[in-house]
Structure formats: C-alpha cells, structure tokens
Amino acid sequence: MQTYNEIYLDIRRTLKESGVEQAQLEAVELMCAALGKRREEVLRDLSLYAGEHMTQQVYGLLQRRLAGEPIAYIVGEWEFYGLTLTVNPDVLIPRPDTELLVERGILAVRDLPQARVLDLCTGSGCVGLALAYNCPQAQVVLADWSEKALEVARQNLLRCQFTDQVALVQANALEDPARELGDFDLILCNPPYIPRRVVEEELDLSVRGYEPHMALDGGEDGLDFYRAITLHWKWALRSGGKLAFEIGYDQSQAVEQLMRERGFVQVRSFRDPGGHWRVVEGILEPIQPEEPAGKEE
C-alpha cells in the first residue's frame, strides 16, 4: 500500500518524463480530482495511506492525461482571472493569453458609473464573468451560438453568483444582432481565429483532439469572424463605444485594417506578457451632431 505522497511523487515523475511542463501542478490537480479534496487538504494528507480504489482512480486519470487529454477537462474546472470556472469539451479552456482582453475591457469601463458590456463568442463565460467580477457597476451579457457552450456559461454564472449582473443570450456572431439586445458601451470578443488548415493539421493533439473545433476554426485565413463582427455588430455599439478582439499572433495588421475600414477610430494593438500581439481595439467613430440650419435671408 502506498502513501498519498508516494503516489504523488510517482505521478509527478511520470508526467515530467512524458514532457509535461507543469508536472508538479498537474500531479496535485490529478490527486485533488481523484480524492475529491482541495489542494491544501491533499498536501495536508500526504502521509496517509491510499486505499486500492483511490489508487486505481488516480492512475486512471493519469492515463487519460498521458493520452493527451487536457488536465482542465480531466478535473472539470480551471482558474481564470481569480475565478474558478467549470469547463468541459463543449468550451475552450481559459488561457492566460486571454487575460489581456479582460484587462483592456476593465480599463474601458471601470470609470463609467454604469456600463453595458457584451462578451461575444463567450464560450465558458470567462471573459465576461471576469469583467463583471472586477467592475460591479457593469451589466454584462454573455452571448454564444452554441447551446452547449451557453449551458457551461450558465453553470459558471451561477457558480460565481452573478445572476443579478450577468445575462445569457444565444446569438450568431456571423449575423446581424437581434434588435432587442440593445446597445453596448463595450463589446469584448475572443472569436475563432485559427486558419482551418492549421486546426485540422497542425494544432497539438491536446487541442485538436479535445477542444471544440467550432470555437477554433476562423475560416480559410482565420479572419471570418473579424470580418463579420466589424460589419454586423458595430450596430450594437453606442456611438463612441469600444470593440476589442483577441487575435492570433500574426493577425494584428489585418484586423486593424478591417476595423478602420468599418468606421472604427483610435485602433490600436496590444502585446501580451510574452511579447505577442494579442488584442486589437478601436472606438466606433462618434456621430457628430448636425449644425442647425441657418435662416434664409
């Protein structure tokens, strides 16, 4: 019979030998999932002996990880911007890359006494919920076309207890928004932006084989959603409202050009901590009031 500590060390070693970069973190996460305990409880109980059922359970989870399944799907939740969110293969796993989009959104509305914010292509709801958490004066709408993704977002809305601040709606980002949605001060969007060939042939198996392709595939050149959203969804922005996109590392110039062509001004790109261009944002050009007509002499 092994102690929890012996099992943990064996799992960590196996993950490391298999090339998992965060072997220590993932070993603890697998232990937590198998035991149904929090991280501090697992660390507290490392000297205890594990029963046969628990041993089989944790090594079963290890085999799933070694086969390529992402750790977030195995444990069923993941942390993002201070929130612990439910995730499953119906939604993308929240990634640190996306935190810059949240940061830009917070800066855009934090000083407004009230704000309406749309998280378009919301997936798990991570972007909109993180903004709601940090901007309690903002009313946030989470929108996605996938009913399965919206169900995960609904679970996270309830989990975070944001029912008075956040609403859900089904909407297709490639089409005109429904008029009853109203207008927004800010639209945040992390759309599918990977070129189709890359999704089908080049992505790592842990992404290609497990995460939803409809949330990854941005069309032949990866720009389909940027074209559609800058065309159709600017009508859901108030005059002077802001639109901010997450982008692929090589898409900043193309997305900037699209936004300028569609009437956005002050268009800028921002780098993530890794030095990659990650967010493009712009302001819908404010409508200038017409000068009153003068009287004819």
C-alpha positions as CSV (number, residue, x, y, z in Angstrom):
1,M,0.0,0.0,0.0
2,Q,1.3,3.4,-1.0
3,T,1.0,6.8,0.8
4,Y,-0.5,9.7,-1.0
5,N,3.0,11.2,-1.1
6,E,4.4,8.2,-2.8
7,I,1.6,8.2,-5.4
8,Y,2.1,12.0,-5.9
9,L,5.8,11.6,-6.5
10,D,5.3,8.8,-8.9
11,I,2.7,10.8,-10.9
12,R,4.9,13.8,-11.0
13,R,7.9,11.8,-12.2
14,T,5.8,10.1,-14.9
15,L,4.3,13.4,-16.1
16,K,7.8,15.0,-16.2
17,E,9.3,12.1,-18.2
18,S,6.4,12.4,-20.6
19,G,7.2,16.1,-21.3
20,V,4.5,17.8,-19.3
21,E,5.9,21.2,-18.4
22,Q,3.9,21.8,-15.3
23,A,4.3,18.3,-13.9
24,Q,4.1,19.3,-10.3
25,L,1.0,21.4,-10.6
26,E,-0.8,18.7,-12.7
27,A,0.2,15.9,-10.3
28,V,-1.5,17.8,-7.5
29,E,-4.6,18.5,-9.7
30,L,-4.9,14.8,-10.5
31,M,-4.7,14.0,-6.8
32,C,-7.4,16.5,-6.0
33,A,-9.7,15.2,-8.7
34,A,-9.3,11.6,-7.6
35,L,-9.7,12.3,-3.8
36,G,-12.4,15.0,-4.2
37,K,-10.3,17.3,-1.9
38,R,-8.9,20.8,-2.2
39,R,-5.2,21.3,-2.8
40,E,-4.4,22.2,0.8
41,E,-6.2,19.1,2.0
42,V,-4.2,16.9,-0.3
43,L,-1.0,18.4,0.8
44,R,-2.0,18.0,4.4
45,D,-2.8,14.3,4.0
46,L,0.3,13.2,2.0
47,S,1.4,10.9,4.9
48,L,-1.9,8.9,4.8
49,Y,-2.1,5.6,3.0
50,A,-4.3,5.3,-0.1
51,G,-6.9,2.6,-0.5
52,E,-7.0,0.4,-3.6
53,H,-10.0,2.3,-5.1
54,M,-8.4,5.7,-4.8
55,T,-5.1,4.3,-6.2
56,Q,-6.9,2.9,-9.2
57,Q,-8.8,6.2,-9.7
58,V,-5.8,8.5,-9.7
59,Y,-3.8,6.3,-12.0
60,G,-6.8,6.1,-14.3
61,L,-6.8,9.9,-14.5
62,L,-3.1,9.8,-15.2
63,Q,-3.6,7.5,-18.2
64,R,-6.1,10.0,-19.6
65,R,-3.6,12.8,-19.3
66,L,-0.8,10.7,-20.8
67,A,-3.1,10.0,-23.8
68,G,-3.3,13.8,-24.4
69,E,-6.5,14.9,-22.7
70,P,-6.1,18.4,-21.2
71,I,-5.8,18.5,-17.5
72,A,-8.6,21.1,-17.3
73,Y,-11.1,18.7,-18.9
74,I,-10.0,15.8,-16.6
75,V,-10.5,17.8,-13.4
76,G,-13.6,19.6,-14.8
77,E,-12.6,23.2,-13.8
78,W,-9.9,25.8,-14.3
79,E,-8.8,29.1,-12.8
80,F,-9.0,32.3,-14.8
81,Y,-8.5,35.8,-13.6
82,G,-9.2,34.9,-10.0
83,L,-12.3,32.8,-10.7
84,T,-12.6,29.0,-10.7
85,L,-14.8,28.1,-13.7
86,T,-16.4,24.8,-14.8
87,V,-15.0,23.6,-18.2
88,N,-15.7,20.6,-20.4
89,P,-15.1,19.7,-24.1
90,D,-18.0,22.0,-25.2
91,V,-15.9,25.1,-24.5
92,L,-12.3,26.2,-24.9
93,I,-10.1,26.1,-21.8
94,P,-9.5,29.6,-20.5
95,R,-5.9,30.6,-21.1
96,P,-3.6,33.3,-19.7
97,D,-3.4,34.8,-23.2
98,T,-7.0,35.9,-22.9
99,E,-6.4,37.9,-19.7
100,L,-5.1,40.8,-21.7
101,L,-8.6,41.1,-23.3
102,V,-10.1,41.3,-19.8
103,E,-7.6,43.9,-18.7
104,R,-8.4,46.1,-21.7
105,G,-12.1,45.7,-21.0
106,I,-11.7,46.7,-17.3
107,L,-9.8,49.8,-18.3
108,A,-12.5,50.7,-20.8
109,V,-15.4,50.7,-18.3
110,R,-14.1,50.9,-14.8
111,D,-14.6,54.7,-14.5
112,L,-18.1,54.7,-16.1
113,P,-20.9,55.0,-13.4
114,Q,-22.9,52.4,-15.5
115,A,-21.9,50.3,-18.5
116,R,-23.4,47.6,-20.7
117,V,-20.8,45.1,-21.9
118,L,-21.2,42.2,-24.3
119,D,-19.0,39.2,-24.3
120,L,-19.5,37.8,-27.8
121,C,-18.4,34.2,-28.5
122,T,-18.4,33.8,-24.8
123,G,-17.7,30.0,-24.5
124,S,-17.3,29.3,-20.8
125,G,-18.1,32.9,-20.0
126,C,-14.6,33.5,-18.7
127,V,-14.1,37.0,-20.2
128,G,-17.5,38.5,-19.3
129,L,-17.5,37.0,-15.8
130,A,-14.0,38.2,-15.1
131,L,-15.0,41.7,-16.1
132,A,-18.2,41.5,-14.0
133,Y,-16.2,40.5,-11.0
134,N,-13.9,43.5,-11.4
135,C,-16.5,46.0,-12.5
136,P,-19.6,45.6,-10.3
137,Q,-21.3,48.6,-11.9
138,A,-21.3,46.9,-15.3
139,Q,-24.2,44.9,-16.7
140,V,-22.8,42.1,-18.8
141,V,-24.4,39.9,-21.5
142,L,-22.7,36.6,-22.4
143,A,-23.5,35.6,-26.0
144,D,-22.7,32.4,-28.0
145,W,-24.3,30.5,-30.8
146,S,-23.6,27.1,-29.2
147,E,-26.3,25.9,-26.9
148,K,-23.8,23.6,-25.2
149,A,-21.4,26.4,-24.6
150,L,-24.2,28.6,-23.1
151,E,-25.0,25.8,-20.7
152,V,-21.5,25.8,-19.4
153,A,-21.6,29.6,-19.2
154,R,-24.9,29.3,-17.2
155,Q,-23.2,27.0,-14.8
156,N,-20.4,29.4,-14.3
157,L,-22.8,32.4,-13.9
158,L,-24.5,30.5,-11.1
159,R,-21.2,29.3,-9.6
160,C,-19.9,32.9,-9.4
161,Q,-23.2,34.2,-8.1
162,F,-23.6,36.9,-10.8
163,T,-27.2,36.3,-11.6
164,D,-28.2,40.0,-10.9
165,Q,-25.4,41.4,-13.0
166,V,-25.0,38.9,-15.9
167,A,-27.4,37.7,-18.5
168,L,-27.2,35.0,-21.2
169,V,-28.3,35.1,-24.8
170,Q,-27.9,32.9,-27.9
171,A,-26.5,34.9,-30.8
172,N,-24.7,34.1,-34.0
173,A,-21.6,36.4,-34.3
174,L,-21.6,35.9,-38.1
175,E,-25.1,37.5,-38.5
176,D,-26.8,40.8,-37.5
177,P,-27.6,41.1,-33.8
178,A,-31.2,41.0,-32.7
179,R,-32.6,44.5,-32.1
180,E,-33.9,43.6,-28.7
181,L,-30.3,43.1,-27.5
182,G,-30.0,46.9,-27.3
183,D,-26.7,48.7,-27.5
184,F,-23.4,48.4,-25.5
185,D,-20.6,50.6,-24.3
186,L,-18.1,47.8,-24.9
187,I,-18.0,44.6,-26.9
188,L,-15.3,42.1,-26.0
189,C,-14.7,39.1,-28.3
190,N,-12.4,36.1,-28.4
191,P,-13.6,34.6,-31.7
192,P,-12.5,31.5,-33.5
193,Y,-9.4,32.8,-35.3
194,I,-7.2,29.9,-36.3
195,P,-7.0,29.1,-40.1
196,R,-8.9,26.0,-40.9
197,R,-5.8,24.1,-42.3
198,V,-3.9,24.8,-39.1
199,V,-6.9,23.5,-37.0
200,E,-7.1,20.3,-39.0
201,E,-3.4,19.5,-39.5
202,E,-1.0,21.5,-37.2
203,L,-2.5,22.1,-33.8
204,D,-1.2,20.0,-30.9
205,L,-3.3,16.8,-30.3
206,S,-4.3,18.1,-26.8
207,V,-6.1,21.0,-28.6
208,R,-7.1,19.4,-32.0
209,G,-8.3,16.2,-30.4
210,Y,-10.3,17.6,-27.5
211,E,-11.3,21.2,-27.7
212,P,-14.3,22.2,-29.8
213,H,-13.4,22.9,-33.5
214,M,-16.2,25.4,-33.9
215,A,-14.5,27.6,-31.3
216,L,-11.2,27.4,-33.1
217,D,-11.9,27.5,-36.8
218,G,-11.8,31.0,-38.2
219,G,-12.2,30.1,-41.8
220,E,-9.6,29.7,-44.5
221,D,-7.5,32.6,-43.4
222,G,-8.7,32.8,-39.8
223,L,-10.4,36.2,-40.3
224,D,-14.0,35.2,-41.0
225,F,-15.3,36.3,-37.6
226,Y,-13.4,39.6,-37.6
227,R,-15.0,40.5,-41.0
228,A,-18.5,39.6,-39.9
229,I,-18.3,41.2,-36.4
230,T,-16.9,44.5,-37.6
231,L,-19.6,44.7,-40.3
232,H,-22.7,43.5,-38.4
233,W,-22.0,44.1,-34.7
234,K,-20.9,47.7,-34.8
235,W,-24.6,48.5,-34.9
236,A,-24.8,47.0,-31.4
237,L,-22.3,49.6,-30.1
238,R,-23.3,53.1,-28.9
239,S,-21.6,56.0,-30.7
240,G,-18.1,56.2,-29.2
241,G,-18.4,52.6,-27.9
242,K,-15.4,50.3,-28.0
243,L,-14.8,46.9,-29.7
244,A,-11.9,44.8,-28.5
245,F,-10.8,41.5,-30.1
246,E,-8.4,38.8,-29.0
247,I,-6.2,37.9,-32.1
248,G,-3.7,35.4,-33.3
249,Y,0.0,36.5,-33.0
250,D,0.2,37.4,-36.8
251,Q,-3.2,39.0,-37.3
252,S,-2.8,42.5,-35.8
253,Q,-2.3,44.4,-39.1
254,A,-5.2,42.6,-40.9
255,V,-7.6,43.1,-38.0
256,E,-6.6,46.8,-37.6
257,Q,-7.2,47.4,-41.3
258,L,-10.7,45.8,-41.1
259,M,-11.7,47.9,-38.1
260,R,-10.5,51.1,-39.8
261,E,-12.4,50.2,-43.0
262,R,-15.6,49.7,-40.9
263,G,-15.6,53.1,-39.2
264,F,-13.5,52.5,-36.1
265,V,-11.0,55.1,-34.9
266,Q,-8.1,55.1,-32.5
267,V,-7.4,51.5,-33.5
268,R,-4.5,50.0,-31.6
269,S,-2.9,46.7,-30.9
270,F,-1.5,45.5,-27.6
271,R,1.1,42.8,-26.7
272,D,0.6,40.1,-24.1
273,P,3.3,39.4,-21.5
274,G,5.0,37.0,-23.9
275,G,5.5,39.8,-26.4
276,H,2.9,38.6,-28.9
277,W,0.3,40.9,-30.4
278,R,-2.9,39.7,-28.6
279,V,-5.6,42.4,-28.6
280,V,-6.8,44.9,-31.1
281,E,-9.3,47.5,-30.1
282,G,-11.0,50.5,-31.6
283,I,-13.7,53.1,-30.9
284,L,-16.8,53.4,-33.1
285,E,-16.5,56.9,-34.5
286,P,-18.8,59.2,-32.6
287,I,-21.7,60.6,-34.6
288,Q,-21.2,64.4,-34.8
289,P,-24.4,66.4,-34.2
290,E,-25.6,68.3,-37.2
291,E,-25.3,72.1,-37.2
292,P,-28.7,73.7,-37.1
293,A,-29.7,75.1,-40.4
294,G,-29.4,78.9,-40.6
295,K,-32.4,81.1,-41.6
296,E,-32.6,82.3,-45.1
297,E,-32.2,86.0,-45.5
